[in-house]
Amino acid sequence: MTNAYYRRIDANTFEPTLHTQGAWQEHEQHMAVASALMAAMIEQHEPRDDLQIARITWEIFGMIPLAPSHVEVTTIRPGRTIELLEATLTIESRVIIRARAWRLAMSDTSAYAGSELPTINGPEAGAVEDATLTWPGGYIASLITRELPGGRPGRRQVWLKTHPTLIEGEEVGALAELVTRCDTANGIAVRIDPKKLMYPNVELSLHLVRAPRRGWVGLDTAVTFGPTGLGLTSSTIHDEDGPVGRVEQALTVRELPA
């Protein structure tokens, strides 16, 4: 065992440890860490100090096997002030996740800054919770969770930290560290016990209004199930300085297989 989610095998290939284990199946990786690995590689791709990540959307093509994962990043829309990057995560010759990230020009707009994103109390106001009582898997066991008062099924405010580092022996950027907890949103405001109903997300979209800082990550999350098998998990994501942006997850809601 190692206190990391991944070990680097070569420049683009990573071995997942048991800390990456997913919540729906024991032989899968959790999307939270797989998406964070891709975010780390996006941050490292042709870095530019004058551009910043504004949005990343990850499309999930299927279960993410607990097996060596190969990540490639390319620039598909180069530009002086706007760029679009594409990343793929491939396992056993199959593309499992495809992500696209917009990088936009940095400029001083502090004189016009303002936000309508709702704020939440800090992590010191939360009570320690054991997420493994609801969800199985090595990734869930790696979380440090503090839940703020007033939660109910489908609506909760939670602060998260993780024990392991993302890549063994390496320091990743603050964005990748934030992403390590983004996909967790779909599991913190449980509307229906996952032992009774399935509702995995088929995509993950993160929109940012500023660069995040390291430390606790707060999720102010609401879960909606529609009447025909669709669902939506919507979250305002925070660091300890306040709201950073939004996280959205489209869900497929279905009965558990017999």
Backbone as numpy.savetxt, mean C-alpha at the origin, in Angstrom:
# Nx Ny Nz CAx CAy CAz Cx Cy Cz
15.02 -16.89 9.21 14.19 -15.69 9.21 15.06 -14.44 9.21
14.54 -13.39 8.67 15.20 -12.10 8.65 14.16 -11.04 8.99
14.61 -9.91 9.50 13.68 -8.84 9.82 13.49 -7.93 8.60
13.12 -8.54 7.48 12.87 -7.82 6.24 11.81 -8.57 5.46
11.12 -7.84 4.60 10.11 -8.47 3.75 10.75 -9.19 2.55
11.85 -8.63 2.04 12.49 -9.20 0.85 14.00 -9.25 1.03
14.62 -10.23 0.35 16.06 -10.27 0.15 16.33 -10.04 -1.33
17.28 -9.17 -1.63 17.61 -8.92 -3.04 18.44 -10.08 -3.57
18.01 -10.65 -4.68 18.75 -11.72 -5.36 19.69 -11.13 -6.39
19.19 -10.19 -7.20 20.03 -9.45 -8.14 19.42 -8.07 -8.30
19.83 -7.34 -9.32 19.42 -5.93 -9.44 17.92 -5.75 -9.50
17.18 -6.74 -10.02 15.75 -6.58 -10.23 14.91 -7.71 -9.65
15.53 -8.66 -8.95 14.81 -9.83 -8.46 14.94 -9.93 -6.95
13.82 -10.28 -6.30 13.76 -10.27 -4.84 13.07 -11.53 -4.34
13.63 -12.09 -3.26 13.04 -13.26 -2.63 12.15 -12.82 -1.47
10.84 -13.13 -1.49 9.97 -12.75 -0.38 10.20 -13.66 0.83
10.17 -13.09 2.01 10.25 -13.86 3.24 8.84 -14.14 3.74
8.72 -14.89 4.83 7.40 -15.20 5.38 6.68 -13.96 5.90
7.43 -12.86 6.13 6.78 -11.61 6.56 5.87 -11.05 5.48
6.05 -11.48 4.22 5.20 -10.97 3.13 3.91 -11.75 2.99
3.74 -12.81 3.74 2.62 -13.73 3.55 1.27 -13.02 3.61
0.41 -13.33 2.65 -0.88 -12.66 2.53 -1.92 -13.15 3.52
-3.08 -12.49 3.49 -4.15 -12.77 4.45 -5.20 -13.73 3.90
-5.33 -13.81 2.57 -6.38 -14.66 1.99 -5.90 -16.09 1.78
-4.60 -16.26 1.42 -4.04 -17.59 1.20 -2.62 -17.61 1.76
-2.22 -18.72 2.37 -0.92 -18.78 3.03 0.24 -18.84 2.05
-0.01 -19.19 0.78 1.08 -19.30 -0.20 1.09 -18.10 -1.15
0.54 -16.96 -0.70 0.58 -15.74 -1.51 1.30 -14.63 -0.76
1.74 -13.60 -1.51 2.27 -12.38 -0.91 1.14 -11.39 -0.70
1.27 -10.60 0.35 0.31 -9.52 0.58 0.59 -8.39 -0.40
-0.46 -7.82 -0.95 -0.31 -6.73 -1.91 0.40 -5.52 -1.30
0.26 -5.32 0.01 0.89 -4.15 0.65 2.39 -4.13 0.40
3.04 -5.27 0.61 4.49 -5.28 0.46 4.91 -5.42 -1.00
4.14 -6.14 -1.81 4.46 -6.23 -3.23 4.38 -4.85 -3.89
3.36 -4.08 -3.54 3.24 -2.73 -4.10 4.35 -1.82 -3.59
4.76 -2.00 -2.33 5.85 -1.19 -1.77 7.17 -1.51 -2.46
7.41 -2.78 -2.76 8.62 -3.15 -3.50 8.65 -2.45 -4.85
7.52 -2.43 -5.54 7.45 -1.74 -6.83 7.65 -0.24 -6.66
7.10 0.34 -5.59 7.29 1.76 -5.33 8.76 2.09 -5.09
9.46 1.22 -4.37 10.88 1.43 -4.13 11.66 1.45 -5.43
11.32 0.53 -6.34 12.01 0.48 -7.62 11.64 1.67 -8.51
10.39 2.14 -8.40 9.99 3.35 -9.12 10.78 4.55 -8.62
10.94 4.66 -7.30 11.71 5.77 -6.74 13.17 5.75 -7.22
13.72 4.56 -7.42 15.12 4.43 -7.81 15.35 4.57 -9.31
14.27 4.59 -10.09 14.39 4.61 -11.55 14.67 6.02 -12.05
15.83 6.21 -12.67 16.20 7.50 -13.28 15.75 8.66 -12.40
16.23 8.72 -11.13 15.73 9.73 -10.19 16.04 11.16 -10.65
15.07 12.04 -10.37 15.21 13.46 -10.70 14.74 14.29 -9.51
15.57 15.23 -9.08 15.23 16.06 -7.92 14.12 17.06 -8.23
13.85 17.29 -9.52 12.87 18.30 -9.90 11.47 17.73 -10.13
11.31 16.40 -9.99 10.02 15.76 -10.18 9.61 15.03 -8.92
8.29 14.86 -8.73 7.75 14.18 -7.56 6.60 13.27 -7.98
6.43 12.17 -7.24 5.34 11.24 -7.52 4.01 11.87 -7.09
3.06 11.93 -8.01 1.72 12.45 -7.73 0.69 11.34 -7.60
0.87 10.28 -8.36 -0.09 9.17 -8.33 0.58 7.89 -8.77
0.23 6.79 -8.09 0.59 5.45 -8.58 -0.68 4.61 -8.51
-0.96 3.90 -9.60 -2.04 2.92 -9.63 -1.46 1.56 -9.97
-1.78 0.59 -9.13 -1.35 -0.78 -9.34 -2.55 -1.62 -9.78
-2.42 -2.33 -10.89 -3.45 -3.25 -11.36 -3.00 -4.67 -11.02
-3.86 -5.42 -10.33 -3.51 -6.75 -9.83 -4.15 -7.79 -10.75
-3.33 -8.61 -11.40 -3.83 -9.57 -12.39 -4.16 -10.93 -11.80
-3.82 -11.15 -10.54 -4.13 -12.44 -9.94 -3.43 -12.59 -8.61
-3.57 -13.77 -8.01 -2.90 -14.05 -6.76 -1.39 -13.85 -6.91
-0.74 -13.30 -5.89 0.69 -12.99 -5.94 1.45 -14.12 -5.25
2.04 -15.05 -6.00 2.67 -16.20 -5.37 3.83 -15.81 -4.45
4.02 -16.60 -3.42 5.12 -16.41 -2.48 6.37 -17.02 -3.10
6.92 -16.31 -4.09 8.03 -16.83 -4.89 8.87 -15.64 -5.37
10.11 -15.88 -5.82 10.96 -14.78 -6.29 10.24 -13.86 -7.26
10.41 -12.56 -7.05 9.64 -11.54 -7.76 10.59 -10.62 -8.51
10.33 -10.44 -9.80 11.19 -9.64 -10.68 10.46 -8.33 -11.01
11.11 -7.20 -10.76 10.50 -5.89 -10.98 11.30 -5.13 -12.04
10.59 -4.66 -13.07 11.20 -3.83 -14.11 10.45 -2.50 -14.17
11.18 -1.40 -14.36 10.58 -0.06 -14.46 11.08 0.59 -15.74
10.17 1.21 -16.49 10.52 1.95 -17.70 9.82 3.30 -17.69
10.38 4.24 -18.42 9.75 5.54 -18.62 8.98 5.47 -19.94
7.67 5.55 -19.87 6.87 5.41 -21.11 6.40 6.76 -21.64
6.55 7.81 -20.82 6.22 9.16 -21.30 7.26 10.11 -20.68
8.42 10.26 -21.31 9.41 11.18 -20.77 8.98 12.62 -20.99
9.51 13.52 -20.17 9.18 14.93 -20.34 9.99 15.80 -19.41
10.00 17.09 -19.69 10.74 18.04 -18.86 10.05 18.29 -17.54
8.71 18.36 -17.54 7.96 18.66 -16.32 6.95 17.57 -15.94
6.68 16.65 -16.84 5.73 15.56 -16.57 6.28 14.27 -17.14
6.30 13.21 -16.33 6.73 11.90 -16.80 5.76 10.83 -16.32
5.63 9.77 -17.13 4.84 8.61 -16.75 5.75 7.39 -16.76
5.82 6.69 -15.61 6.61 5.48 -15.48 5.69 4.27 -15.43
6.20 3.14 -15.88 5.47 1.88 -15.77 6.36 0.83 -15.14
5.81 0.11 -14.16 6.54 -0.97 -13.49 5.74 -2.25 -13.60
6.46 -3.36 -13.74 5.81 -4.67 -13.74 6.48 -5.55 -12.70
5.67 -6.37 -12.04 6.17 -7.39 -11.14 5.84 -8.74 -11.76
6.89 -9.51 -12.06 6.74 -10.79 -12.75 7.18 -11.92 -11.84
6.38 -12.96 -11.77 6.70 -14.15 -10.99 6.50 -15.37 -11.89
7.53 -16.20 -11.98 7.46 -17.43 -12.80 6.97 -17.12 -14.22
7.58 -16.10 -14.81 7.34 -15.68 -16.20 5.96 -15.08 -16.45
5.23 -14.78 -15.39 3.90 -14.20 -15.55 3.84 -12.83 -14.89
3.36 -11.82 -15.61 3.17 -10.49 -15.03 1.99 -10.56 -14.06
2.25 -10.28 -12.79 1.23 -10.37 -11.76 0.65 -9.01 -11.42
1.48 -7.96 -11.43 1.04 -6.60 -11.13 1.66 -5.65 -12.14
0.88 -4.71 -12.61 1.39 -3.64 -13.46 1.03 -2.31 -12.81
1.99 -1.41 -12.70 1.76 -0.11 -12.05 2.17 1.01 -12.99
1.45 2.11 -12.89 1.84 3.33 -13.60 1.91 4.48 -12.61
2.97 5.28 -12.74 3.23 6.37 -11.80 3.47 7.67 -12.56
2.73 8.71 -12.19 2.95 10.04 -12.74 3.95 10.79 -11.86
4.99 11.34 -12.51 5.93 12.23 -11.83 5.74 13.63 -12.40
5.50 14.59 -11.49 5.19 15.96 -11.90 6.23 16.93 -11.36
6.34 18.08 -12.04 7.33 19.08 -11.67 7.10 19.61 -10.26
8.19 19.87 -9.55 8.13 20.51 -8.24 8.22 22.03 -8.43
7.44 22.76 -7.65 7.51 24.22 -7.64 7.01 24.71 -6.30
7.30 25.94 -5.96 6.88 26.50 -4.68 5.47 27.06 -4.80
4.49 26.30 -4.31 3.10 26.76 -4.30 2.60 26.93 -2.86
3.52 27.12 -1.93 3.15 27.23 -0.51 2.22 28.40 -0.25
2.30 29.46 -1.06 1.43 30.63 -0.85 -0.03 30.31 -1.15
-0.27 29.22 -1.90 -1.63 28.86 -2.29 -2.10 27.57 -1.64
-1.27 26.97 -0.81 -1.57 25.64 -0.27 -2.81 25.66 0.62
-3.63 24.63 0.51 -4.82 24.46 1.34 -5.37 23.08 1.10
-6.10 22.55 2.05 -6.58 21.17 1.92 -7.97 21.03 2.51
-8.79 20.21 1.86 -10.09 19.81 2.39 -10.07 18.36 2.87
-8.89 17.73 2.88 -8.80 16.37 3.39 -9.01 16.37 4.90
-9.84 15.47 5.43 -10.10 15.44 6.87 -8.87 14.97 7.64
-8.67 15.53 8.82 -7.56 15.14 9.68 -8.04 14.22 10.80
-7.12 13.45 11.36 -7.43 12.57 12.48 -6.45 12.82 13.61
-6.80 12.36 14.81 -5.90 12.46 15.95 -4.66 11.60 15.72
-3.58 11.92 16.41 -2.32 11.24 16.22 -2.30 9.85 16.82
-1.22 9.10 16.56 -1.14 7.71 17.03 -1.15 7.58 18.55
-0.72 8.62 19.26 -0.72 8.55 20.73 -2.13 8.47 21.29
-3.15 8.83 20.51 -4.54 8.76 20.96 -5.17 7.40 20.70
-4.43 6.50 20.04 -4.98 5.20 19.69 -4.70 4.12 20.71
-5.52 3.09 20.69 -5.34 1.92 21.55 -4.70 0.80 20.75
-3.77 0.09 21.37 -3.08 -1.01 20.68 -4.08 -2.10 20.32
-4.06 -2.55 19.07 -4.94 -3.60 18.60 -4.11 -4.74 18.02
-4.64 -5.95 18.11 -4.00 -7.14 17.53 -4.74 -7.52 16.27
-4.17 -7.12 15.10 -4.84 -7.37 13.82 -4.93 -8.85 13.49
-4.10 -9.68 14.13 -4.12 -11.12 13.82 -5.37 -11.80 14.37
-6.13 -11.11 15.20 -7.39 -11.69 15.67 -8.44 -11.71 14.56
-8.25 -10.86 13.54 -9.17 -10.80 12.40 -8.58 -11.43 11.15
-7.29 -11.21 10.93 -6.65 -11.64 9.69 -5.44 -12.53 9.98
-5.23 -13.59 9.19 -4.02 -14.40 9.33 -2.89 -13.86 8.46
-1.75 -14.53 8.51 -0.67 -14.24 7.58 0.50 -13.51 8.20
1.69 -13.73 7.62 2.91 -13.14 8.14 2.96 -11.63 8.05
2.36 -11.06 6.97 2.37 -9.60 6.86 1.55 -8.96 7.99
0.35 -9.48 8.24 -0.49 -8.92 9.29 0.21 -9.03 10.65
0.91 -10.13 10.86 1.63 -10.31 12.12 2.78 -9.31 12.27
3.23 -8.72 11.17 4.34 -7.76 11.23 3.89 -6.35 11.58
2.58 -6.12 11.67 2.05 -4.77 11.89 2.01 -4.40 13.36
2.27 -3.13 13.64 1.96 -2.51 14.93 0.76 -1.61 14.69
-0.33 -1.85 15.39 -1.60 -1.20 15.09 -2.13 -0.44 16.30
-2.54 0.81 16.07 -3.23 1.60 17.08 -4.53 2.14 16.48
-5.66 1.77 17.09 -6.96 2.20 16.57 -7.50 3.36 17.39
-7.98 4.40 16.69 -8.57 5.55 17.35 -10.00 5.23 17.77
-10.51 5.90 18.81 -11.87 5.62 19.29 -12.94 5.95 18.23
-14.10 5.32 18.38 -15.25 5.64 17.54 -15.43 4.78 16.32
-14.60 3.76 16.14 -14.71 2.91 14.96 -15.94 2.02 15.00
-16.36 1.59 13.83 -17.49 0.67 13.69 -17.25 -0.15 12.44
-18.00 -1.24 12.22 -17.83 -2.01 11.00 -17.99 -1.14 9.75
-16.97 -1.13 8.91 -17.00 -0.33 7.69 -16.43 1.07 7.83
-16.05 1.46 9.04 -15.53 2.84 9.23 -14.58 2.87 10.42
-13.29 3.07 10.17 -12.32 3.10 11.26 -11.16 4.04 10.92
-10.48 4.47 11.99 -9.27 5.27 11.89 -8.17 4.53 12.64
-7.09 4.22 11.93 -6.04 3.36 12.48 -4.67 3.92 12.09
-3.73 3.84 13.03 -2.33 4.16 12.76 -1.53 2.87 12.70
-0.56 2.81 11.77 0.20 1.58 11.53 1.70 1.85 11.47
2.44 0.89 12.01 3.87 0.78 11.77 4.16 -0.68 11.42
5.34 -0.94 10.87 5.73 -2.31 10.55 7.06 -2.62 11.21
7.21 -3.87 11.66 8.47 -4.33 12.25 9.58 -4.45 11.21
9.38 -5.21 10.13 10.50 -5.46 9.21 10.80 -4.26 8.32
12.03 -4.23 7.80 12.37 -3.32 6.73 11.86 -3.91 5.42
11.83 -3.10 4.37 11.30 -3.61 3.11 12.28 -4.57 2.43
13.53 -4.13 2.26 14.55 -4.94 1.60 15.71 -5.12 2.57
16.12 -6.34 2.76 17.17 -6.65 3.73 18.45 -5.85 3.42
18.94 -5.14 4.46 20.19 -4.42 4.33 20.14 -3.15 3.52
18.95 -2.69 3.16 18.82 -1.49 2.32 17.82 -0.51 2.95
18.06 0.77 2.73 17.10 1.80 3.15 16.37 2.30 1.92
15.05 2.20 1.95 14.25 2.67 0.82 13.71 4.06 1.14
13.13 4.71 0.14 12.61 6.05 0.32 11.35 6.08 1.18
11.01 7.30 1.63 9.84 7.48 2.49 8.55 7.08 1.79
8.49 7.24 0.47 7.28 6.86 -0.27 7.07 5.35 -0.20
8.12 4.57 -0.48 8.00 3.12 -0.42 7.62 2.67 0.97
8.17 3.33 1.99 7.81 2.99 3.37 6.33 3.25 3.63
5.81 4.37 3.13 4.38 4.67 3.26 3.54 3.61 2.56
3.94 3.23 1.33 3.16 2.28 0.54 3.09 0.93 1.22
4.09 0.60 2.04 4.08 -0.67 2.77 2.79 -0.87 3.55
2.09 0.23 3.88 0.87 0.12 4.70 -0.40 0.51 3.95
-0.29 0.98 2.69 -1.48 1.49 1.99 -2.53 0.41 1.75
-2.13 -0.74 1.22 -3.11 -1.77 0.87 -3.79 -2.36 2.11
-3.21 -2.11 3.28 -3.81 -2.56 4.53 -5.18 -1.94 4.76
-5.45 -0.83 4.08 -6.72 -0.12 4.28 -7.93 -1.04 4.16
-7.89 -1.96 3.20 -9.05 -2.83 2.98 -9.29 -3.80 4.12
-8.35 -3.91 5.06 -8.53 -4.83 6.17 -8.74 -4.20 7.52
-8.68 -2.85 7.59 -8.75 -2.22 8.92 -10.16 -1.81 9.31
-11.03 -1.66 8.32 -12.40 -1.23 8.63 -13.36 -2.32 8.18
-13.16 -3.52 8.70 -13.90 -4.70 8.25 -15.40 -4.49 8.40
-16.12 -4.61 7.29 -17.59 -4.49 7.32 -18.23 -5.85 7.62
-17.67 -6.91 7.01 -18.14 -8.28 7.23 -16.93 -9.14 7.56
-17.07 -10.02 8.52 -15.99 -10.93 8.90 -15.45 -11.66 7.66
-14.12 -11.60 7.40 -13.58 -12.27 6.22 -13.72 -13.79 6.24
-14.12 -14.36 7.35 -14.42 -15.79 7.39 -15.81 -16.07 6.81
-16.61 -15.01 6.58 -17.96 -15.17 6.05 -18.11 -14.67 4.61
-17.20 -13.78 4.17 -17.35 -13.15 2.87 -15.96 -12.75 2.36
-15.77 -12.87 1.03 -14.52 -12.43 0.41 -14.72 -11.05 -0.21
-13.70 -10.19 -0.11 -13.76 -8.87 -0.75 -12.35 -8.36 -1.06
-11.56 -9.15 -1.82 -10.22 -8.68 -2.19 -10.30 -7.51 -3.17
-9.26 -6.67 -3.15 -9.20 -5.57 -4.11 -8.45 -6.01 -5.36
-8.89 -5.48 -6.50 -8.27 -5.82 -7.78 -7.31 -4.71 -8.24
-7.28 -3.62 -7.52 -6.36 -2.53 -7.83 -6.13 -1.71 -6.58
-5.11 -0.87 -6.64 -4.76 0.04 -5.54 -4.31 1.34 -6.17
-4.92 2.45 -5.77 -4.56 3.76 -6.32 -4.21 4.72 -5.19
-3.03 5.31 -5.30 -2.55 6.27 -4.31 -2.35 7.62 -4.98
-3.04 8.65 -4.46 -2.85 10.03 -4.92 -2.20 10.82 -3.78
-1.16 11.59 -4.12 -0.41 12.36 -3.11 -0.54 13.85 -3.36
-0.56 14.63 -2.26 -0.54 16.08 -2.38 0.77 16.66 -1.86
1.62 15.82 -1.28 2.96 16.23 -0.85 3.77 14.97 -0.58
5.07 15.17 -0.39 5.93 14.04 -0.05 5.67 13.60 1.38
5.61 12.30 1.65 5.38 11.82 3.01 6.67 11.85 3.83
6.50 11.78 5.16 7.63 11.61 6.06 7.59 10.20 6.63
8.71 9.75 7.16 8.79 8.42 7.74 8.09 8.37 9.10
7.71 7.17 9.51 7.10 6.98 10.83 5.73 6.35 10.72
4.87 6.67 11.68 3.51 6.14 11.69 2.75 6.56 10.43
1.88 5.67 9.95 0.98 5.97 8.83 -0.45 5.81 9.32
-1.26 6.84 9.14 -2.65 6.82 9.58 -3.60 6.64 8.41
-4.62 5.80 8.60 -5.64 5.55 7.59 -7.02 5.86 8.16
-7.69 6.79 7.54 -9.08 7.13 7.88 -9.93 6.51 6.79
-10.53 5.35 7.09 -11.03 4.45 6.05 -12.53 4.20 6.15
-13.18 4.19 4.98 -14.59 3.82 4.86 -14.73 2.73 3.80
-15.53 1.71 4.10 -15.74 0.58 3.19 -17.21 0.55 2.78
-17.45 0.48 1.46 -18.80 0.42 0.91 -18.94 -0.84 0.07
-20.02 -1.60 0.31 -20.38 -2.74 -0.54 -21.65 -2.39 -1.31
-21.60 -2.54 -2.63 -22.80 -2.33 -3.44 -23.66 -3.58 -3.48
-24.83 -3.52 -4.16 -25.78 -4.65 -4.15 -25.48 -5.73 -5.17
-24.47 -5.53 -6.05 -24.25 -6.49 -7.14 -22.83 -7.06 -7.17
-22.14 -7.05 -6.04 -20.82 -7.67 -5.98 -19.65 -6.72 -6.13
-19.92 -5.41 -6.17 -18.84 -4.42 -6.23 -18.65 -3.79 -4.86
-17.42 -3.35 -4.60 -17.13 -2.67 -3.35 -16.07 -1.62 -3.55
-15.94 -0.72 -2.57 -14.96 0.36 -2.63 -14.45 0.65 -1.23
-13.13 0.61 -1.08 -12.49 1.05 0.16 -11.80 2.37 -0.11
-12.17 3.41 0.62 -11.65 4.76 0.41 -11.01 5.26 1.70
-9.80 5.80 1.57 -9.06 6.22 2.75 -8.36 7.56 2.52
-8.35 8.40 3.55 -7.41 9.51 3.60 -6.19 9.00 4.35
-5.02 9.15 3.74 -3.79 8.62 4.34 -2.99 9.76 4.96
-2.45 9.50 6.15 -1.75 10.51 6.94 -0.34 10.05 7.30
0.56 11.01 7.47 1.73 10.80 8.30 1.55 11.68 9.53
2.56 11.79 10.35 2.38 12.51 11.61 2.31 14.03 11.44
2.49 14.52 10.19 2.31 15.94 9.91 0.91 16.26 9.40
0.09 15.22 9.15 -1.26 15.44 8.67 -1.55 14.65 7.40
-2.64 14.98 6.70 -3.02 14.23 5.49 -1.96 14.34 4.39
-1.72 13.21 3.72 -0.75 13.12 2.64 -1.46 12.96 1.29
-2.65 12.31 1.32 -3.36 12.06 0.08 -4.49 11.08 0.28
-4.83 10.37 -0.80 -5.95 9.44 -0.78 -5.52 8.08 -1.30
-6.18 7.03 -0.78 -5.99 5.66 -1.26 -7.37 5.12 -1.62
-7.50 4.55 -2.82 -8.75 3.95 -3.27 -8.49 2.50 -3.69
-9.45 1.61 -3.40 -9.33 0.20 -3.76 -10.68 -0.30 -4.26
-10.72 -0.79 -5.50 -11.92 -1.41 -6.06 -11.95 -2.87 -5.61
-13.11 -3.32 -5.11 -13.25 -4.65 -4.51 -14.16 -5.53 -5.35
-13.86 -6.82 -5.35 -14.81 -7.82 -5.83 -15.37 -8.54 -4.60
-16.67 -8.38 -4.39 -17.34 -8.92 -3.19 -18.05 -10.19 -3.59
-17.72 -11.29 -2.90 -18.29 -12.58 -3.30 -18.34 -13.54 -2.12
-19.24 -14.51 -2.23 -19.35 -15.54 -1.19 -18.09 -16.39 -1.17
-17.75 -16.90 0.01 -16.63 -17.83 0.12 -16.93 -19.10 -0.67
-15.92 -19.69 -1.33 -16.17 -20.95 -2.05 -16.57 -22.06 -1.09
-17.40 -22.94 -1.54 -17.88 -24.04 -0.71 -16.73 -24.93 -0.31
